[in-house]
Amino acid sequence: MRRRYLDNIRFSVVILVVIYHVFYMYNAEGVEGGPGPFWANEPSKYSQPWDVVQYLLYPWFMMILFLISGISSRLYLDGRSEKEYLKSRTRKLLVPSTVGVLFFGWIQGWVNMSLLGVFEKIPAETPKPMMFLIMTFSGTGVLWFLHLLWLFSLTLYFLRKFEKGKLYRLAGKLPFLGVVSLGVVLWLFAQVLNAPVIICYRFGVYGAAFFLGYYVFARQEIVDKLSRYWTTLAVACVAFFIPYRNEYFGENFAADPAFISPLSVGFAWLAILTILGVSNKYFNFENAVTTWLKNRSFGLYVFHYLGISALALVASRCCANLPVILVYVLTGAAGFAVGYGLNAIVSRTPFLRWALLGVKAEK
């Protein structure tokens, strides 16, 4: 039986990713990527209290996408071979994040570099082919998720040949408290294998989330346990978030030490467990709306950032006097409009739907 709650979590989290990037674009915590805060000269770190949305979302929303991908990998491999799995993952993940970047990345790269004033710092005599490569690399953007996910999928391909399902069988014996305590494992992995420059490439913690999804949470009886105790998990989640917010609000939430702190990882882990439990109990269904959102969630993820960053570029240069709330609304609308709009166009264009969305070419 298809676990529809996984699909519902996935498209819901992608929508939250769009909302997060709207706030991120104008954040006051020094996380680079957009024009920055609305009041640059305001000395108080509490000048933008609504930035708390980023602290509420960032610790867990990509982590749960990796965990769900691990679960989905297990379900996929239950009826298919490792060879089919790797071929499918390569087409869906590696092609859009490599081939697709060559066709689409330079556009996103131009917007990103314009937002950050990079062009003014590049020598005028830089060869055009080199400039194209710089823009393309700068436009990788949200596709880092696909890079890591493909690498984890490749690792799983080889790992399955050695462990022969022993870890999966062992996970079925975990009691509820044992499942909760796996957050310690996640925290330990958060301390290692973190890229020094491009900080989103956190191989340790995201890899741990993926493999915990595959070996532990792919077992439906484990998720059923979470559903029975979801209220307890929710209370514990809030209990971690409040001190995390108090300790790190105003600091760079995407960098260390905030991201790898026990408060951040603990909050993220409890949020993930709560979401799995609640979704399994109350959102394990499918209708016309959820089907529409599910089928377009990947395209929304791939394309939304172009709309958000392009609107922010225009707003920062031409519309400085617009009300703050209007800027947020317009930026969010641009993200959803461009995300869904480009998905509609690209998904109907034979070559581009393979290159940008990893959709198998029709014979």
C-alpha atoms as one frame of an Amber mdcrd trajectory, in Angstrom:
protein
   0.000   0.000   0.000   1.286   3.447  -0.936   2.147   5.604   2.059   0.359
   8.745   1.006   1.412  10.629   4.113   4.973  10.665   2.721   3.802  12.400
  -0.450   1.827  14.890   1.635   4.816  15.656   3.828   7.051  16.091   0.803
   4.942  18.652  -1.068   4.104  20.449   2.184   7.776  20.809   3.058   8.578
  22.086  -0.446   5.928  24.788   0.044   7.620  25.656   3.344  10.968  25.836
   1.504   9.465  28.529  -0.738   8.170  30.444   2.291  11.536  30.094   4.033
  13.381  31.531   1.027  11.089  34.564   1.043  12.194  35.397   4.607  15.781
  34.336   3.919  16.028  36.805   1.043  15.642  39.770   3.433  17.094  38.233
   6.601  18.840  40.345   9.239  21.115  37.546  10.498  23.878  37.987   7.929
  23.032  34.896   5.873  24.190  36.001   2.419  22.145  35.453  -0.718  19.781
  38.400  -0.985  19.619  42.167  -0.584  19.517  41.810   3.182  17.385  43.404
   5.900  14.970  46.269   5.351  16.688  48.467   7.941  20.391  47.971   7.395
  21.400  50.599   9.931  19.256  49.258  12.757  21.692  47.991  15.477  19.239
  45.723  17.292  19.197  42.069  16.340  15.463  42.122  17.050  14.757  44.667
  14.307  13.023  41.951  12.266  11.202  39.709  14.752   9.454  37.850  11.925
  12.826  36.322  11.027  11.947  33.761  13.676  10.226  31.856  10.840  13.680
  30.885   9.569  14.684  29.482  12.961  11.423  27.571  13.058  12.006  25.931
   9.659  15.700  25.746   8.823  16.897  23.151  11.368  14.586  20.394  10.131
  12.953  20.996   6.749  15.798  19.727   4.541  16.619  17.022   7.066  13.139
  15.554   6.770  13.354  15.589   2.969  16.499  13.454   3.169  14.836  11.135
   5.683  11.755  10.716   3.478  14.024  10.049   0.506  15.605   7.254   2.510
  12.184   5.765   3.251  11.189   6.071  -0.408  14.417   4.357  -1.455  13.555
   1.378   0.719  10.041   1.167  -0.693  11.351   1.470  -4.256  13.941  -1.266
  -3.754  11.379  -3.657  -2.279  10.130  -4.350  -5.790  13.098  -3.425  -7.985
  16.769  -4.234  -8.414  19.702  -2.111  -7.276  20.548  -1.482 -10.926  17.085
  -0.066 -11.635  17.315   2.052  -8.498  20.652   3.616  -9.388  19.561   4.256
 -12.962  16.380   5.957 -11.759  18.211   8.056  -9.149  20.821   9.132 -11.689
  18.189  10.326 -14.136  16.045  12.043 -11.516  18.827  13.570  -9.409  22.166
  13.746 -11.203  20.921  14.827 -14.637  18.996  17.932 -13.441  21.813  18.969
 -11.107  24.532  18.679 -13.793  23.145  18.770 -17.335  20.249  20.945 -16.244
  22.547  23.488 -14.634  24.240  24.108 -17.995  20.896  25.122 -19.521  19.326
  26.872 -16.540  22.023  27.611 -13.985  23.529  30.634 -15.736  20.181  32.474
 -15.511  19.941  31.882 -11.779  23.641  32.664 -11.490  23.224  36.052 -13.169
  20.442  36.968 -10.739  22.444  35.776  -7.727  25.567  37.663  -8.766  23.562
  40.808  -9.481  21.964  40.644  -6.033  25.345  40.376  -4.320  27.125  42.919
  -6.547  29.623  40.315  -7.782  29.882  41.663 -11.333  31.420  44.903 -10.036
  34.235  42.868  -8.460  35.094  40.794 -11.552  37.750  42.256 -13.918  36.264
  43.568 -17.162  38.776  41.565 -19.214  37.490  38.213 -17.886  36.836  35.955
 -20.927  33.166  35.385 -21.690  33.443  31.561 -21.506  34.907  31.928 -18.016
  32.139  34.350 -17.051  29.555  31.829 -18.252  31.107  29.113 -16.086  31.152
  31.433 -13.068  27.477  32.282 -13.546  26.595  28.634 -14.080  28.379  27.540
 -10.911  26.762  30.399  -8.983  23.356  29.267 -10.221  23.506  25.775  -8.742
  21.330  27.106  -5.920  18.836  24.670  -4.439  20.193  21.792  -6.539  22.765
  21.026  -3.843  20.038  18.816  -2.370  20.078  16.647  -5.496  23.875  16.349
  -5.411  23.878  14.995  -1.869  20.865  12.780  -2.428  22.460  11.140  -5.465
  25.679  10.566  -3.514  23.745   8.940  -0.659  21.823   6.813  -3.165  25.100
   5.680  -4.727  26.450   4.799  -1.277  23.293   2.810  -0.544  23.703   0.937
  -3.828  27.041  -0.475  -2.651  26.095  -0.779   1.020  23.194  -3.100   0.262
  25.587  -5.573  -1.281  27.418  -5.969   2.051  24.942  -5.624   4.899  22.258
  -7.888   3.348  19.329  -6.338   5.244  20.678  -6.973   8.757  20.379  -3.341
   9.875  16.802  -3.113   8.623  15.772  -6.197  10.593  17.521  -4.878  13.696
  15.638  -1.562  13.509  12.324  -3.357  13.889  13.210  -4.176  17.499  13.652
  -0.541  18.566  11.246   0.635  21.299   9.770   4.139  21.222  12.455   5.616
  23.472  15.107   3.933  21.353  13.748   5.687  18.278  13.725   9.047  20.065
  17.287   8.513  21.293  18.499   8.233  17.696  18.557  12.015  17.829  21.894
  11.631  19.614  23.217   9.793  16.554  21.989  12.634  14.362  23.723  15.198
  16.579  27.011  13.293  16.464  26.916  13.155  12.670  26.087  16.870  12.574
  29.566  17.543  13.987  31.437  15.904  11.098  31.774  15.963   7.306  30.626
  19.561   6.912  31.916  21.421   3.867  34.051  24.399   4.952  32.836  26.970
   2.374  29.487  25.889   0.914  27.922  25.092   4.261  24.754  23.486   2.907
  26.837  20.446   1.906  26.545  18.745   5.280  27.390  15.163   4.393  27.252
  13.916   7.978  23.875  14.990   9.308  21.985  14.761   6.011  23.518  11.374
   5.255  22.500  10.163   8.718  18.938  11.372   8.100  18.803   9.541   4.758
  20.015   6.235   6.161  17.838   6.500   9.269  14.931   6.890   6.876  15.993
   3.814   4.945  16.820   1.516   7.851  14.465   2.701  10.590  11.509   4.755
   9.444  10.767   2.681   6.369   9.291   0.225   8.864   5.674   1.274   9.209
   5.425  -0.081  12.746   8.048   2.469  13.811   6.005   5.354  12.390   2.882
   3.921  14.025   4.638   4.220  17.393   5.277   7.894  16.691   1.587   8.393
  15.921   0.619   7.057  19.334   2.867   9.549  21.119   2.707  12.548  18.800
   1.409  14.927  21.486   4.319  14.090  23.784   6.724  14.592  20.900   5.124
  17.931  20.030   5.471  19.225  23.585   9.125  18.133  23.683   9.687  19.830
  20.325   8.406  23.152  21.677  10.514  22.670  24.813  13.636  22.513  22.629
  12.644  25.306  20.246  12.140  28.000  22.889  15.684  27.882  24.338  17.131
  27.378  20.833  15.385  30.519  19.649  16.404  32.470  22.758  20.025  31.390
  22.462  20.618  31.933  18.747  18.091  34.477  17.470  20.043  37.177  15.648
  22.921  34.817  14.811  23.509  32.966  11.555  21.104  30.032  11.912  22.580
  28.250   8.866  26.151  28.179  10.170  27.957  26.663  13.125  27.674  26.682
  16.071  23.932  27.399  15.808  23.115  24.626  13.326  25.063  21.846  15.035
  24.151  22.750  18.619  22.283  20.188  20.763  19.312  22.576  20.948  19.087
  22.944  17.171  19.514  19.250  16.354  17.241  18.211  19.235  14.522  20.564
  18.042  14.943  19.347  14.454  14.761  15.679  15.443  11.662  16.098  17.585
  10.006  18.178  14.850  10.653  15.378  12.345   9.271  12.696  14.667   6.190
  14.813  15.394   5.534  15.472  11.709   5.871  11.788  10.824   3.530  10.764
  13.635   0.868  13.396  12.909   0.985  12.870   9.145   0.709   9.106   9.447
  -2.321   9.457  11.719  -4.224  12.326  10.100  -2.872  12.979   6.604  -2.533
   9.534   5.073  -4.969  10.266   2.242  -5.085  11.416  -1.354  -7.487  13.668
  -3.221  -7.454  15.902  -6.288  -5.664  18.734  -4.467  -2.941  16.597  -2.906
  -2.384  14.805  -6.222  -1.965  18.129  -8.041   0.486  19.417  -5.447   2.408
  16.130  -5.300   2.909  15.972  -9.060   4.334  19.512  -9.172   6.378  19.622
  -5.981   9.701  18.724  -7.620   9.280  21.404 -10.283   8.333  23.941  -7.632
  11.479  23.065  -5.695  13.747  23.346  -8.749  12.378  26.638 -10.131  10.944
  28.658  -7.235  14.177  30.354  -6.216  14.494  32.104  -9.576  11.196  33.900
  -9.034  12.039  34.862  -5.459  15.548  36.133  -6.230  14.466  37.967  -9.403
  11.691  39.795  -7.537  14.126  40.652  -4.733  16.546  42.077  -7.295  13.845
  44.297  -8.774  12.566  45.325  -5.333  16.037  46.244  -4.081  16.709  48.486
  -7.077  13.363  49.983  -8.021  10.867  49.611  -5.199  12.706  50.572  -2.020
   9.703  52.463  -0.632   7.191  49.631  -0.859   5.624  48.489   2.439   7.508
  45.569   3.981   4.512  43.255   4.014   3.886  43.939   0.317   7.477  43.061
  -0.548   7.100  39.709   1.220   3.766  38.996  -0.486   5.092  39.874  -3.944
   8.255  37.843  -3.390   6.282  34.793  -2.289   3.858  35.154  -5.199   6.795
  35.341  -7.616   8.279  32.150  -6.155   5.091  30.154  -6.580   4.222  31.677
  -9.974   7.648  31.047 -11.502   7.971  27.650  -9.832   4.656  26.288 -11.044
   4.820  28.224 -14.330   8.235  26.967 -15.395   7.295  23.465 -14.299   4.248
  23.596 -16.595   6.377  24.738 -19.535   9.407  22.514 -18.984   7.357  19.383
 -18.250   5.785  19.737 -21.715   9.085  20.273 -23.558  10.690  16.915 -24.499
  14.406  17.591 -23.981  14.084  20.122 -21.169  11.875  17.894 -19.029  14.657
  15.311 -19.075  17.484  17.813 -18.520  15.808  19.962 -15.857  13.291  17.637
 -14.197  14.780  14.190 -14.856  11.573  12.989 -16.499  12.150   9.906 -18.599
  11.952  10.544 -22.321   8.917   9.022 -23.990   9.609   6.355 -26.584
